[in-house]
């Protein structure tokens, strides 16, 4: 049982406590509203994902996914650990700012040269696939999509 002693000080203390409770409720409501707003904005961006067959008919009758798959499969047959490198390359590219192929950029202060990424491998596979795709249909297939397709193909090779 709480006992309150009524005095001028006691009444002002109760008012302060009540104000603090209201302030905490307002802050919690504002935080919840802001979090909900952020969550709604991010869920809208998830609809722009790469889909299987996305490039069908967009590359001068060439099968983009088959071109990438052939490079990945040949490299996997030569060195099976390339699959792990491609999966890690995909993770490191997509984890920070989304899948933007920024990990492929060269430079002193690039993602590629950041300490956590120094042991990432698979760049040569992506470069080869990009070269073949540029010959087939220049400027159509993004490097970020090549990384995603190659990682998917690597998973399929490892699990089959």
Protein Blocks (a to p, Z undefined) as FASTA:
>chain_A
ZZddddfklmmmmmmmmmmmmmmmmmmmmmmmmmmmmmmmmmmmmmmpccehklgoilgo
iafklmmmmmmmmmmmmmmmlmmmmmmmmmmmmmmnopehlmmpgcjkbmklgmklmmgg
hklmmmmmmmmmmmmoghkacfklmmmmmmmmmmmmmmZZ
